[in-house]
Amino acid sequence: FGGGFAAETIREPRAPGHPPTGPPPAYHDFGCAQIIRRIDGGYVGCCDMRRDSLSVGF
């Protein structure tokens, strides 16, 4: 398990019996997109439905 997590971040869930899992091996083989576009009178946003993503504008 990598990604720059602190060791205690990984240890804590394991203690009560909840082993952390990473994404499936092919998860990062293909990219994803979040898009926000300005339109007349506002904005429209959309996300790639194959990922757990969210397009947010403020």
C-alpha positions as CSV (number, residue, x, y, z in Angstrom):
1,F,0.0,0.0,0.0
2,G,1.6,3.2,-1.1
3,G,0.7,6.7,-2.0
4,G,2.5,8.6,0.7
5,F,0.2,7.7,3.5
6,A,1.6,7.8,7.0
7,A,2.1,4.4,8.6
8,E,-0.4,5.0,11.4
9,T,-3.1,5.9,8.7
10,I,-2.8,2.3,7.4
11,R,-2.3,0.7,10.9
12,E,-5.4,2.2,12.6
13,P,-8.1,0.6,10.4
14,R,-6.4,-2.8,10.6
15,A,-6.5,-2.9,14.4
16,P,-10.3,-3.5,14.6
17,G,-10.2,-5.9,11.7
18,H,-10.8,-3.6,8.7
19,P,-7.9,-4.1,6.3
20,P,-7.5,-1.2,3.8
21,T,-7.6,-2.1,0.2
22,G,-6.3,-0.3,-2.8
23,P,-7.9,0.2,-6.2
24,P,-7.9,-2.7,-8.6
25,P,-4.7,-3.2,-10.7
26,A,-6.2,-1.7,-13.9
27,Y,-7.9,1.3,-12.2
28,H,-5.4,3.8,-13.3
29,D,-4.8,2.4,-16.8
30,F,-7.4,4.8,-18.3
31,G,-7.9,8.4,-17.3
32,C,-11.1,10.2,-16.3
33,A,-12.5,13.7,-16.6
34,Q,-14.3,16.3,-14.7
35,I,-15.5,19.3,-16.8
36,I,-17.1,22.6,-15.8
37,R,-18.0,25.0,-18.7
38,R,-19.3,28.5,-18.5
39,I,-22.5,29.0,-20.5
40,D,-24.9,31.9,-21.0
41,G,-26.5,32.5,-17.6
42,G,-24.4,30.0,-15.6
43,Y,-22.3,26.9,-15.7
44,V,-22.7,23.2,-16.6
45,G,-20.6,20.5,-15.1
46,C,-20.2,16.8,-15.7
47,C,-18.1,13.9,-14.5
48,D,-16.9,10.6,-15.8
49,M,-19.4,8.1,-14.5
50,R,-16.8,5.3,-14.4
51,R,-15.1,7.0,-11.4
52,D,-16.1,8.3,-8.0
53,S,-15.8,11.9,-9.1
54,L,-17.6,15.2,-8.7
55,S,-17.4,18.4,-10.7
56,V,-17.8,21.4,-8.4
57,G,-17.5,25.1,-9.2
58,F,-17.5,28.1,-6.8
